[in-house]
Amino acid sequence: MRRNALAAVGSMVSMVLTTTLSAQSPLPSSLAPSSGPAVRLSGYVQARGTYQDHTGLSFALNRVRLTADGYLGGGFGYKVQTEFAVVTAGTASVSLRDAIIRWSHGNFGLTAGQYKTPFSREYMTSITLTETPDRAAAIDSLAPKRDIGLSADYTLNSIGYATVGIFNGGGQNKATNADTTLLVVGRIALRPISLVSIGADFTTTRDSSRYGADFTADYRGFGLKGEYITLARDFQNSPDKGWYGIATYRVLPWIQLVVRQEDFRRNAAVTHGYKNHATTGGVNLDFAAGKVKLALDYVRRTLGNPGVTRGSVITQLQARF
């Protein structure tokens, strides 16, 4: 019986590691050759309730996204993702997130269009798979986001991958490169042993550069993850920087405990030493074979210098289809 239990835990860890690495990969799995339907529809809905000190309780649709992707033959595939959002009271809009054409042959691939730039493990991981409802403040603030460009990647089978790309640098849904300055982004992710993965990133443009490093480790239901990121600008005397660390424990296959510590600091000369420091504790409950997740988190965050501390309770129900 003990042997069966250990085998079950080992199987679970292997599945989590595979999901984690593939979630970071620049290779959308749905664009691989397949005998399935030419078009596959998927998406997710996130409904959230937030209680904050001094502001009370509020409800929101955090994200509603729909994706269409498929394989076209000859090594070509495509992906289009849109987001449905309320931009002002009573007014809804649809915004483009991803629109890519991909070609691959063996372990090599090329991707063109608008998509996530290959920087930061947490940013590249789908928000539906992260341990907390929100990404760390340093990642949200410093990592480059979706952009329009071209990248090449090479996969080292189960060992990892390397990718480099050039982008406009203006962000998503910017039809042209307004200042003609290109953003170069690169990332390498490796798994030196079966239970550990590490990654490193960089960006460079005319007047700034970013560097990042990350790691993950999982063993028998326990998990550790961490990431550091820095942004240096030519006109600043010191960089913006931040980090986070996450510890998780899978009590049961459907119950996961989460603790996260994070810190983010802006350049002192520009923002008088702005700080964003937070501690998060919570639990994730998975239902319907992981398609439905209920996250219950308490976040205690200190903003500014010397800082004002506020607490908030976040409850988010997520459904993936």
Phi, psi and omega per residue, in radians:
M1 nan -0.758 3.088
R2 -1.061 -0.692 -3.130
R3 -1.110 -0.707 3.119
N4 -1.140 -0.666 3.141
A5 -1.149 -0.759 3.112
L6 -1.105 -0.661 3.109
A7 -1.120 -0.682 3.130
A8 -1.142 -0.743 3.119
V9 -1.126 -0.743 3.107
G10 -1.054 -0.703 3.105
S11 -1.107 -0.700 -3.141
M12 -1.135 -0.777 3.133
V13 -1.066 -0.743 3.129
S14 -1.065 -0.726 3.139
M15 -1.132 -0.733 -3.139
V16 -1.110 -0.742 3.131
L17 -1.109 -0.742 3.129
T18 -1.094 -0.750 3.139
T19 -1.141 -0.733 -3.121
T20 -1.078 -0.835 -3.104
L21 -1.179 -0.729 -3.128
S22 -1.190 -0.539 3.123
A23 -1.175 -0.503 3.107
Q24 -1.466 -0.364 -2.980
S25 -1.156 2.541 3.058
P26 -1.333 0.024 -3.086
L27 -1.734 1.755 3.075
P28 -1.091 2.082 -3.038
S29 -1.087 -0.515 -3.110
S30 -1.240 -0.208 3.139
L31 -1.599 0.023 3.103
A32 -1.307 2.698 3.114
P33 -0.925 2.356 -3.075
S34 -2.617 2.649 3.071
S35 -1.634 0.085 -3.108
G36 -1.348 -2.870 -3.107
P37 -1.144 2.665 -3.116
A38 -1.161 -0.544 -3.141
V39 -2.166 2.242 3.063
R40 -2.052 2.263 3.107
L41 -1.786 2.370 3.078
S42 -2.618 3.045 3.119
G43 2.942 -2.999 3.106
Y44 -2.763 2.782 3.111
V45 -2.258 2.331 3.090
Q46 -2.165 1.999 3.078
A47 -1.858 2.279 -2.984
R48 -2.276 2.495 2.949
G49 -2.115 2.323 -3.088
T50 -2.266 2.241 3.015
Y51 -1.965 2.172 -3.122
Q52 -2.170 2.596 3.050
D53 -0.994 2.354 3.035
H54 1.256 -0.132 3.121
T55 -2.090 -0.360 3.076
G56 1.542 -2.719 -3.014
L57 -1.784 2.409 3.074
S58 -2.508 2.725 3.129
F59 -2.154 2.620 -3.117
A60 -2.751 2.700 2.881
L61 -1.526 1.811 -3.039
N62 -1.183 -0.835 3.092
R63 -2.605 2.471 2.980
V64 -2.391 1.924 -3.045
R65 -2.272 2.550 3.132
L66 -2.266 2.328 -3.070
T67 -2.183 2.400 2.989
A68 -2.150 2.249 3.107
D69 -2.615 2.948 3.140
G70 3.071 3.046 -3.131
Y71 -1.862 2.338 -3.053
L72 -1.788 -0.245 -3.064
G73 1.779 2.764 3.125
G74 1.160 0.355 -3.115
G75 1.534 0.001 -3.088
F76 -1.712 2.481 3.043
G77 -2.503 3.032 -3.124
Y78 -2.558 2.827 3.057
K79 -2.677 2.347 3.058
V80 -2.315 2.229 3.100
Q81 -2.245 2.356 3.104
T82 -2.161 2.736 3.086
E83 -2.139 2.372 3.073
F84 -1.755 2.165 -3.028
A85 -2.507 2.641 3.006
V86 -1.658 1.956 -3.065
V87 -1.569 -0.559 3.022
T88 -2.415 2.929 -3.094
A89 -0.988 2.052 3.085
G90 1.425 0.023 -3.110
T91 -2.077 2.142 3.140
A92 -1.868 2.680 3.117
S93 -2.521 2.868 3.065
V94 -2.049 2.252 -3.098
S95 -2.135 2.406 3.107
L96 -1.336 2.310 3.072
R97 -1.867 -1.107 -3.133
D98 -2.067 2.485 3.006
A99 -2.682 1.715 -3.012
I100 -2.293 2.659 2.923
I101 -2.073 2.284 -3.075
R102 -2.237 2.426 3.015
W103 -2.160 2.389 3.121
S104 -2.461 2.624 3.075
H105 -2.550 1.985 -3.076
G106 1.113 -2.209 -3.125
N107 -1.592 -0.031 -3.074
F108 -1.813 2.516 3.125
G109 -2.587 2.695 3.043
L110 -2.214 2.389 3.139
T111 -2.263 2.332 3.125
A112 -2.323 2.530 3.109
G113 2.277 -2.633 3.090
Q114 -1.910 2.212 -3.096
Y115 -2.928 3.119 -3.141
K116 -1.173 2.234 3.029
T117 -1.155 2.491 -3.031
P118 -1.371 1.270 -3.134
F119 -2.509 2.259 3.076
S120 1.463 2.094 3.111
R121 -1.014 -0.814 -3.073
E122 -1.193 -0.677 3.134
Y123 -1.176 -0.689 -3.126
M124 -1.260 -0.409 3.071
T125 -1.281 2.317 3.109
S126 -0.972 2.423 3.139
I127 -1.077 -0.343 3.094
T128 -1.280 -0.272 -3.094
L129 -1.917 -0.066 3.136
T130 -1.279 2.752 -3.050
E131 -1.325 -0.409 3.126
T132 -2.141 2.707 -3.096
P133 -1.062 -0.508 3.141
D134 -2.090 2.615 3.033
R135 -1.308 2.845 3.115
A136 -1.079 2.611 -3.095
A137 -1.049 -0.664 -3.138
A138 -1.110 -0.675 3.137
I139 -1.206 -0.805 3.133
D140 -1.069 -0.588 -3.034
S141 -1.560 -0.611 -2.957
L142 -1.872 -0.533 -3.094
A143 -1.245 2.426 3.021
P144 -1.146 2.552 -3.051
K145 -1.805 -2.654 3.099
R146 -1.101 2.533 -3.130
D147 -2.707 3.000 3.139
I148 -1.825 2.230 -3.115
G149 3.133 -2.742 -3.070
L150 -2.442 2.401 3.109
S151 -2.455 2.712 3.063
A152 -2.111 2.536 -3.124
D153 -2.498 2.711 3.099
Y154 -2.364 2.194 -3.114
T155 -1.723 2.315 3.123
L156 -1.717 0.885 -3.102
N157 0.920 -2.199 -3.106
S158 -1.478 -0.044 -3.083
I159 -1.396 -0.586 -3.131
G160 2.698 -2.745 -3.129
Y161 -2.760 2.851 3.031
A162 -2.347 2.484 -3.135
T163 -2.589 2.592 3.066
V164 -2.512 2.489 -3.100
G165 -2.598 2.838 3.039
I166 -2.115 2.374 -3.044
F167 -2.382 2.830 3.115
N168 -1.063 -0.656 -3.126
G169 1.562 0.029 -3.110
G170 -1.660 -0.117 -3.113
G171 1.699 -3.110 -3.051
Q172 -1.288 2.622 3.057
N173 1.064 0.484 2.996
K174 -1.793 1.887 -2.942
A175 -1.123 -0.498 -3.091
T176 -2.338 2.879 3.062
N177 -1.562 1.756 -2.973
A178 -1.152 -0.634 -3.062
D179 -1.896 0.125 3.108
T180 1.078 0.147 3.096
T181 -1.574 2.254 -3.110
L182 -1.687 2.616 3.063
L183 -1.838 2.126 3.098
V184 -1.771 2.246 -3.086
V185 -2.254 2.413 3.088
G186 -2.473 2.632 3.115
R187 -2.635 2.524 2.981
I188 -2.317 2.359 3.114
A189 -2.284 2.284 -3.078
L190 -2.322 2.683 3.034
R191 -2.098 1.574 -3.068
P192 -1.133 -0.602 3.002
I193 -2.335 2.894 -2.957
S194 -1.081 -0.488 -3.050
L195 -1.728 -0.015 -3.045
V196 -2.306 2.394 2.983
S197 -2.279 2.564 -3.140
I198 -2.328 2.710 3.139
G199 -2.581 2.770 3.086
A200 -2.525 2.506 -3.079
D201 -2.355 2.801 2.992
F202 -2.685 2.679 2.921
T203 -2.372 2.690 3.030
T204 -2.579 2.473 3.056
T205 -2.548 -2.957 -2.996
R206 -1.056 -0.679 -3.017
D207 -2.246 0.238 -3.133
S208 -2.752 2.871 3.073
S209 -2.622 2.640 3.101
R210 -2.204 2.626 3.035
Y211 -2.424 2.523 3.131
G212 -2.572 2.713 3.076
A213 -2.550 2.568 -3.102
D214 -2.625 2.848 3.077
F215 -2.632 2.717 2.986
T216 -2.417 2.573 3.082
A217 -2.565 2.362 -3.139
D218 -2.355 2.415 3.105
Y219 -2.710 2.005 3.037
R220 0.857 0.880 3.085
G221 1.591 -0.286 3.085
F222 -1.580 2.525 3.111
G223 -2.459 2.480 3.048
L224 -2.269 2.391 3.092
K225 -2.493 2.547 3.099
G226 -2.694 2.735 -3.138
E227 -2.707 2.500 3.091
Y228 -2.216 2.449 -3.113
I229 -2.510 2.504 3.115
T230 -2.445 2.527 3.111
L231 -2.218 2.050 3.135
A232 -1.942 2.267 3.094
R233 -1.986 2.539 -3.079
D234 -1.066 -0.532 -3.061
F235 -1.581 0.080 3.099
Q236 -1.936 2.630 3.131
N237 -1.576 -0.161 3.069
S238 -2.623 2.643 -3.034
P239 -1.460 2.794 2.863
D240 -1.376 2.529 -3.090
K241 -2.720 2.793 3.116
G242 -2.971 2.942 -3.122
W243 -2.706 2.884 2.969
Y244 -2.600 2.731 3.023
G245 -2.402 2.395 -3.104
I246 -2.213 2.347 3.000
A247 -2.102 2.330 -3.129
T248 -2.301 2.721 3.039
Y249 -2.509 2.199 -3.134
R250 -1.563 1.686 -3.120
V251 -1.129 -0.834 3.042
L252 -2.351 2.871 3.131
P253 -0.928 -0.403 -3.096
W254 -1.957 0.091 3.134
I255 -2.221 2.149 3.126
Q256 -2.230 2.204 3.056
L257 -1.606 2.493 -3.037
V258 -2.377 2.359 2.966
V259 -2.307 2.296 3.127
R260 -2.317 2.385 3.024
Q261 -2.081 2.388 -3.116
E262 -2.546 2.727 3.136
D263 -2.621 2.391 -3.135
F264 -2.476 2.291 -3.092
R265 -2.345 2.270 3.062
R266 -1.509 2.843 3.105
N267 -1.010 2.221 -3.044
A268 -1.108 -0.599 -3.088
A269 -1.189 -0.476 -3.081
V270 -1.632 -0.688 -2.999
T271 -2.114 0.277 3.121
H272 0.998 0.685 3.062
G273 1.327 0.739 -3.139
Y274 -1.055 2.349 3.140
K275 -2.245 2.574 3.061
N276 -2.401 1.822 -3.065
H277 -2.149 2.306 -3.059
A278 -2.567 2.608 3.007
T279 -2.149 2.291 -3.124
T280 -2.160 2.368 3.018
G281 -2.337 2.407 -3.093
G282 -2.969 -3.028 3.140
V283 -2.463 2.446 3.036
N284 -1.933 2.291 3.111
L285 -2.022 2.121 -3.096
D286 -1.802 2.344 3.124
F287 -2.294 2.908 3.058
A288 0.928 0.885 3.120
A289 0.983 0.651 3.097
G290 1.484 -0.026 -3.137
K291 -1.359 -0.362 3.113
V292 -2.140 2.268 3.138
K293 -2.305 2.308 3.045
L294 -1.938 2.088 3.131
A295 -1.886 2.283 3.095
L296 -2.161 1.938 -3.037
D297 -2.278 2.541 2.943
Y298 -2.006 2.236 -3.109
V299 -2.115 2.198 3.048
R300 -1.976 1.989 -2.988
R301 -2.174 2.393 3.063
T302 -1.975 2.160 -3.107
L303 -2.044 2.424 3.052
G304 1.579 -3.094 -3.116
N305 -2.437 1.947 0.254
P306 -1.317 -0.314 2.989
G307 1.974 2.536 3.029
V308 -2.051 2.239 -3.064
T309 -1.779 2.316 3.106
R310 -2.337 2.617 3.068
G311 -1.980 2.599 3.104
S312 -2.553 2.590 3.064
V313 -1.969 2.177 -3.121
I314 -2.016 2.179 3.048
T315 -2.091 2.099 -3.099
Q316 -2.289 2.241 3.065
L317 -1.865 2.194 -3.061
Q318 -2.147 2.367 3.069
A319 -2.227 2.201 3.092
R320 -1.908 2.473 -3.130
F321 -2.446 nan nan
